[in-house]
Amino acid sequence: MRLWFFLRFDTPIFDEMAKEWEEAATKRVRAEFGDNPLIKIHIKHSRIVDQGLTKNANRLKPYFAVTVIVLIAFTSFYSLKWNIRRKHDQLKGKFCAKYRNAHGNVVA
């Protein structure tokens, strides 16, 4: 069984009345038919998507700060120019080849 209803949201008063009516209808249907083992109730109304997105946003807020901190740390770590030295002041890697002279020593 499906119950379709269309409420008005033209003015703030109608908006508040529609929200209250949806909440009252949801509570009534759950109270009346929620315990019946023969039927399943799936309540969907005009604000169900908005409520779901709000719940998800509230659940993910603590992770956002951690994500930003990890992003900054990762970017800072990998943007550093590393000078890894071997014996006799010779650098490893191809990125330093342009700073070497004919003997392989680093020229500043």
C-alpha positions in Angstrom: 0.0 0.0 0.0 1.3 3.4 -0.8 0.1 6.7 0.6 0.9 9.7 -1.6 0.4 13.2 -0.2 1.6 16.5 -1.4 2.0 19.3 1.1 2.6 23.0 0.4 5.8 24.7 1.4 5.0 28.2 0.1 5.3 30.1 3.3 7.2 29.5 6.5 3.9 28.8 8.2 2.9 26.1 5.7 6.5 24.7 5.8 6.3 24.3 9.6 2.8 22.8 9.4 4.0 20.3 6.7 7.0 19.3 8.8 4.8 18.7 11.8 2.2 16.8 9.8 4.9 14.5 8.3 6.3 13.8 11.7 2.9 13.1 13.1 2.0 10.8 10.2 5.3 8.9 10.5 4.8 8.4 14.2 1.2 7.3 13.7 2.0 4.7 11.0 4.9 3.3 13.0 2.8 3.0 16.1 -0.2 1.5 14.3 1.6 -0.9 11.9 5.1 -1.2 13.2 4.6 -4.4 15.2 2.7 -6.3 12.5 4.9 -9.2 11.3 3.0 -9.5 8.0 3.9 -6.1 6.6 7.1 -4.1 6.4 7.0 -0.3 6.7 9.3 1.9 4.7 8.4 5.5 5.4 9.6 8.1 2.8 8.6 11.7 2.9 9.8 14.9 1.3 12.5 15.5 3.9 14.0 12.0 4.0 16.9 12.8 1.7 17.6 16.0 3.6 17.6 14.1 6.9 19.9 11.4 5.6 22.4 13.9 4.3 22.3 15.8 7.6 23.0 12.5 9.5 25.9 11.7 7.1 27.4 15.2 7.5 27.2 15.1 11.2 28.8 11.6 11.3 31.7 12.7 9.0 32.5 16.0 10.6 35.2 14.6 13.0 36.9 12.8 10.1 37.1 16.0 8.0 39.7 17.6 10.4 41.8 14.4 10.4 41.6 14.3 6.6 42.9 17.9 6.3 45.7 17.3 8.7 46.8 14.1 6.9 46.6 16.0 3.6 48.8 18.8 4.9 51.3 16.4 6.4 51.5 14.3 3.2 51.9 17.3 1.0 54.6 18.8 3.3 56.5 15.6 3.5 56.6 14.9 -0.2 57.3 18.5 -1.3 60.6 18.7 0.6 63.8 18.5 -1.4 65.7 15.6 0.1 69.5 15.7 0.2 70.5 12.1 0.8 74.3 11.8 1.0 76.7 8.9 0.4 80.4 8.6 1.0 82.6 11.6 0.0 79.7 14.0 -0.4 78.2 12.4 -3.5 74.4 12.6 -3.9 72.2 9.6 -4.9 69.6 9.8 -7.6 69.2 11.3 -11.0 67.7 14.5 -9.9 71.1 15.8 -8.7 73.0 14.9 -11.9 72.9 18.5 -13.2 74.9 19.7 -10.1 77.8 17.2 -10.5 81.0 17.9 -12.3 83.0 15.5 -14.4 84.4 13.7 -11.3 80.9 13.0 -9.9 81.3 15.5 -7.0 78.6 18.0 -6.2 79.1 21.5 -7.3 77.2 24.2 -5.4 
